């Protein structure tokens, strides 16, 4: 864990790495390359599961959310610019006081998701 925390780029992935270690019998994996392959397979499955949970929990527009998350993963950061973020939000008037709070909350959750899963590959 100390090694993971030492690298700023890996800090967001700490829970992913720890979950992988806890859920995988590393003794059954023959070499380093196979461990790396197994990690990426695990991480991609987790990425899909967490994306589904995020979309469901926040009642996001599924197709728009998948496009936005996929684009954010490609560029390795989530952006508030443009209309993409607004398109994924549940239907709500921008004049509704809760709209901005919801938008910020969803943006932060997606930004954290991108930080955790960037570089993992796979589909959302």
KEKE-533162 format. One record per atom (N, C-alpha, C): z, x, y. Coordinates in steps of 0.1 Angstrom, whole numbers, padded with zeros to 4 digits, always signed. Layout:
<nodes>
ZXY/...
</nodes>
This chain:
<nodes>
+0000+0008-0012/+0000+0000+0000/+0000+0009+0013/+0007+0020+0012/+0008+0028+0024/-0006+0034+0027/-0013+0038+0016/-0027+0043+0018/-0036+0033+0025/-0035+0020+0021/-0043+0010+0026/-0039+0008+0041/-0026+0007+0044/-0022+0005+0058/-0026+0017+0067/-0027+0028+0061/-0030+0040+0069/-0044+0039+0075/-0053+0032+0069/-0067+0031+0074/-0068+0018+0081/-0071+0019+0094/-0072+0007+0102/-0083-0003+0097/-0094+0002+0092/-0104-0006+0087/-0100-0014+0074/-0091-0008+0067/-0087-0015+0054/-0075-0024+0056/-0068-0023+0067/-0055-0031+0069/-0057-0046+0066/-0068-0051+0071/-0071-0065+0070/-0074-0069+0055/-0078-0059+0047/-0082-0061+0033/-0070-0059+0024/-0058-0055+0030/-0047-0052+0021/-0043-0063+0011/-0043-0076+0016/-0039-0086+0006/-0050-0088-0004/-0062-0085-0001/-0073-0086-0011/-0071-0075-0021/-0069-0063-0017/-0067-0052-0027/-0055-0054-0035/-0044-0059-0029/-0031-0061-0037/-0033-0072-0047/-0040-0083-0043/-0043-0094-0052/-0052-0089-0064/-0062-0081-0061/-0070-0075-0071/-0062-0067-0081/-0054-0058-0076/-0045-0050-0085/-0036-0058-0093/-0030-0069-0087/-0021-0077-0095/-0027-0086-0105/-0040-0090-0102/-0047-0099-0111/-0056-0093-0121/-0057-0079-0121/-0067-0072-0129/-0060-0062-0138/-0063-0061-0150/-0058-0051-0159/-0066-0039-0157/-0062-0030-0149/-0070-0018-0145/-0072-0009-0157/-0063-0009-0167/-0064-0001-0179/-0077-0004-0187/-0081-0016-0186/-0093-0021-0193/-0106-0016-0186/-0105-0011-0174/-0117-0007-0167/-0119+0008-0169/-0131+0012-0175/-0133+0026-0179/-0134+0037-0168/-0140+0034-0157/-0141+0045-0147/-0141+0039-0132/-0141+0048-0123/-0139+0045-0109/-0150+0035-0104/-0163+0038-0108/-0174+0030-0104/-0172+0015-0109/-0167+0014-0121/-0165+0001-0127/-0154-0007-0120/-0143+0001-0115/-0132-0005-0108/-0138-0010-0094/-0146-0002-0088/-0152-0007-0075/-0161-0019-0077/-0169-0019-0088/-0177-0031-0091/-0168-0043-0093/-0158-0041-0101/-0149-0052-0104/-0142-0058-0091/-0138-0048-0082/-0132-0052-0069/-0142-0061-0061/-0154-0056-0060/-0164-0064-0052/-0167-0078-0058/-0167-0079-0071/-0169-0091-0078/-0157-0101-0075/-0145-0095-0076/-0133-0102-0073/-0133-0107-0058/-0136-0098-0049/-0136-0100-0035/-0146-0111-0031/-0158-0111-0037/-0168-0121-0034/-0164-0135-0038/-0157-0135-0050/-0152-0148-0055/-0141-0153-0046/-0132-0144-0041/-0121-0148-0032/-0127-0153-0019/-0138-0146-0014/-0145-0149-0002/-0150-0164-0002/-0156-0167-0013/-0162-0181-0015/-0150-0191-0015/-0140-0188-0023/-0129-0197-0024/-0122-0199-0010/-0119-0188-0003/-0112-0190+0010/-0121-0197+0020/-0134-0194+0020/-0144-0201+0029/-0143-0216+0026/-0144-0220+0014/-0143-0234+0010/-0130-0240+0015/-0119-0233+0013/-0106-0238+0018/-0105-0240+0033/-0110-0230+0040/-0110-0230+0054/-0118-0242+0060/-0130-0243+0054/-0139-0254+0059/-0133-0268+0056/-0126-0269+0044/-0120-0282+0040/-0107-0284+0049/-0099-0274+0050/-0086-0276+0057/-0088-0279+0072/-0099-0274+0078/-0101-0276+0092/-0111-0287+0095/-0116-0294+0084/-0126-0305+0085/-0138-0300+0092/-0143-0288+0089/-0155-0283+0096/-0168-0289+0090/-0178-0288+0099/-0192-0292+0094/-0196-0281+0084/-0197-0285+0071/-0199-0275+0061/-0211-0266+0062/-0223-0272+0064/-0235-0264+0065/-0235-0255+0077/-0231-0260+0089/-0230-0252+0101/-0220-0241+0100/-0208-0244+0093/-0198-0235+0092/-0202-0223+0083/-0209-0226+0072/-0214-0216+0063/-0224-0207+0070/-0233-0213+0078/-0242-0205+0086/-0235-0196+0096/-0225-0201+0103/-0218-0193+0113/-0210-0182+0106/-0203-0185+0095/-0195-0175+0088/-0205-0164+0082/-0216-0168+0077/-0226-0158+0071/-0231-0149+0082/-0234-0155+0094/-0239-0147+0105/-0229-0138+0110/-0216-0143+0111/-0205-0134+0115/-0202-0123+0106/-0203-0125+0093/-0201-0115+0083/-0212-0104+0084/-0225-0108+0087/-0236-0099+0089/-0233-0090+0100/-0229-0095+0112/-0226-0087+0123/-0212-0081+0124/-0204-0085+0114/-0191-0080+0112/-0180-0084+0122/-0183-0094+0130/-0173-0100+0139/-0177-0115+0142/-0167-0123+0145/-0170-0137+0149/-0172-0137+0164/-0181-0145+0169/-0184-0146+0183/-0181-0160+0188/-0175-0161+0200/-0173-0174+0207/-0185-0178+0216/-0195-0168+0217/-0206-0171+0226/-0216-0181+0219/-0224-0188+0227/-0234-0197+0222/-0227-0210+0217/-0235-0218+0210/-0231-0231+0206/-0227-0231+0191/-0229-0220+0184/-0226-0220+0170/-0212-0224+0166/-0202-0219+0174/-0188-0222+0171/-0186-0237+0173/-0191-0243+0184/-0189-0257+0187/-0196-0266+0177/-0207-0261+0171/-0214-0269+0161/-0206-0271+0148/-0197-0262+0145/-0189-0263+0132/-0177-0272+0133/-0173-0274+0146/-0160-0281+0148/-0162-0296+0144/-0151-0302+0140/-0151-0317+0138/-0155-0324+0150/-0162-0336+0149/-0166-0343+0161/-0154-0347+0169/-0154-0342+0182/-0143-0344+0191/-0149-0342+0205/-0144-0350+0214/-0149-0348+0228/-0144-0335+0234/-0153-0327+0241/-0148-0315+0247/-0138-0318+0258/-0137-0330+0262/-0127-0334+0272/-0113-0337+0266/-0113-0339+0253/-0100-0341+0246/-0092-0328+0247/-0079-0330+0252/-0071-0318+0254/-0069-0309+0241/-0070-0316+0229/-0068-0309+0216/-0081-0301+0212/-0092-0304+0219/-0105-0297+0215/-0104-0282+0217/-0099-0277+0228/-0098-0263+0231/-0089-0256+0221/-0077-0263+0219/-0067-0258+0209/-0073-0256+0195/-0080-0267+0191/-0087-0267+0178/-0097-0256+0177/-0105-0254+0188/-0116-0244+0188/-0110-0230+0187/-0099-0228+0195/-0093-0214+0194/-0086-0212+0181/-0080-0222+0175/-0074-0220+0162/-0084-0217+0151/-0095-0225+0151/-0106-0223+0141/-0112-0209+0143/-0115-0205+0156/-0121-0192+0159/-0112-0181+0154/-0099-0182+0156/-0089-0171+0151/-0089-0170+0136/-0089-0182+0129/-0089-0182+0115/-0102-0176+0109/-0114-0179+0116/-0126-0173+0111/-0127-0158+0115/-0122-0154+0126/-0121-0140+0130/-0113-0132+0120/-0102-0138+0115/-0093-0131+0105/-0101-0130+0092/-0108-0141+0088/-0116-0142+0076/-0126-0131+0076/-0133-0130+0087/-0144-0120+0089/-0138-0106+0087/-0127-0103+0094/-0121-0090+0093/-0117-0087+0079/-0112-0096+0071/-0108-0094+0057/-0120-0092+0048/-0131-0099+0050/-0142-0099+0041/-0155-0092+0045/-0155-0086+0057/-0167-0079+0061/-0169-0067+0052/-0182-0065+0048/-0185-0054+0040/-0184-0057+0025/-0180-0069+0022/-0178-0073+0008/-0191-0078+0001/-0200-0083+0009/-0212-0088+0004/-0210-0102-0002/-0220-0107-0009/-0219-0120-0015/-0223-0131-0006/-0222-0143-0011/-0225-0155-0003/-0213-0163-0001/-0213-0171+0010/-0201-0179+0014/-0202-0192+0006/
</nodes>
